[in-house]
């Protein structure tokens, strides 16, 4: 008797590949919804009726966004597969208690973003020496936010920029956002530690979760790269 072969399980796509940036954006919206005051301010001050321009991600750009007409060195799918392989190697080394690390350029991270249906076209990362900048422009209808439709927010966009500085020795419990701007309005840099309304967890909880998933114990942003380490213990 013939039996149907089960599909080969897909490998994990990593934090950004799984839509980690979209998750962070959802958390920002939940926080703003909890403290933003009136429905009017949430809809018209913190959210926009138009998407913000997101730089086109490119596997050939090592420092940030692609420029119009730029030719990619590798297809995004090929680049993301290579980056995922390096992340998987780091995860296996961590499980074997081996000291190792991985360096991610902006192009590496953007390739993972472009390869995910959840985040493709909604976010972009650039790195300038020791500073990483993440830009978002996400239709609220794509976010899993309570009362989204009831509040009539389905036609709005969450446009945000997040700046991160991570000196050597930074870990998931100590990493901080140095600046957060939502639709042109500055938010508290302590956003990672605010509890999400109706969830009871903070965004840092999810940062720690992804770090543990890949065995990352510490990292830094240096020389235009995000550098992640495993402890070897």
BELJO-V617930 format. One record per backbone hydrogen bond with DSSP energy under -0.5 kcal/mol. NH is the residue of the N-H (numbers start at 1). CO is the residue of the C=O. E is the energy in kcal/mol with one decimal. If there is no record, write none. Layout:
BEGIN
nh: (NH NH)
co: (CO CO)
e: (E E)
END
This chain:
BEGIN
nh: (17 18 19 20 23 24 25 26 27 28 29 30 31 32 33 34 35 36 38 42 43 44 45 46 47 48 55 61 62 66 70 72 79 80 81 82 83 84 85 86 87 88 89 90 91 92 93 94 95 96 97 98 100 102 104 105 106 106 109 110 111 112 113 114 115 116 116 120 122 123 124 126 127 128 129 130 131 132 133 134 135 136 137 138 140 141 142 143 145 148 151 152 153 156 157 158 159 160 160 161 162 163 164 165 166 170 170 174 175 177 178 178 179 180 181 182 183 183 185 187 191 192 193 194 196 199 200 203 204 205 206 206 207 208 209 210 211 212 213 214 215 216 217 218 219 220 221 222 222 224 225 225 226 227 227 228 228 229 230 232)
co: (13 14 16 15 19 20 21 22 23 24 25 26 27 28 29 30 31 32 36 38 39 40 41 41 42 157 53 58 60 56 67 70 75 76 77 78 79 80 81 82 83 84 85 86 87 88 89 90 91 92 94 93 98 228 226 103 62 224 105 106 107 108 109 110 111 112 113 116 119 119 135 133 63 131 127 128 128 164 126 162 124 160 122 158 156 154 139 140 143 145 147 149 148 153 48 138 157 136 158 181 134 179 132 176 130 167 219 171 171 189 163 176 163 187 161 185 159 181 182 180 188 189 190 191 201 196 196 194 192 202 202 203 203 204 205 206 207 208 209 210 212 211 229 229 170 227 166 220 225 129 129 222 104 220 225 102 226 218 100 98)
e: (-0.8 -2.1 -1.6 -2.2 -2.3 -2.4 -2.4 -2.4 -2.2 -2.4 -2.2 -2.4 -2.6 -2.7 -2.7 -1.6 -1.8 -2.8 -0.6 -1.8 -2.4 -3.0 -1.9 -2.0 -0.7 -2.5 -0.5 -0.9 -0.6 -2.7 -2.3 -0.5 -2.6 -2.9 -1.8 -1.8 -2.2 -2.8 -1.9 -1.6 -2.2 -2.7 -2.2 -2.0 -2.2 -2.4 -2.1 -2.3 -1.9 -1.4 -1.5 -3.0 -0.5 -2.1 -2.9 -0.5 -0.9 -0.5 -2.1 -2.8 -1.8 -1.5 -2.1 -2.6 -1.3 -0.6 -1.2 -2.5 -2.3 -0.7 -1.8 -2.3 -1.2 -2.9 -0.6 -1.0 -1.7 -2.7 -3.1 -2.9 -3.0 -3.2 -2.4 -2.1 -2.6 -0.6 -2.2 -1.9 -1.8 -1.5 -2.2 -1.2 -2.6 -2.0 -2.9 -2.8 -0.9 -1.4 -0.6 -2.3 -2.7 -2.9 -2.7 -0.7 -0.6 -1.5 -1.2 -1.2 -2.1 -0.9 -2.1 -0.6 -1.3 -0.6 -2.6 -3.4 -3.1 -0.6 -1.9 -3.2 -1.0 -0.5 -1.6 -1.3 -3.8 -2.2 -2.5 -0.7 -2.4 -0.8 -0.7 -0.7 -1.7 -2.7 -1.7 -2.3 -2.1 -2.6 -1.9 -1.3 -0.9 -2.6 -2.4 -1.1 -2.6 -2.0 -2.8 -0.6 -2.3 -2.3 -0.5 -1.2 -3.0 -3.2 -0.6 -2.8 -0.6 -2.7 -2.4 -0.5)
END
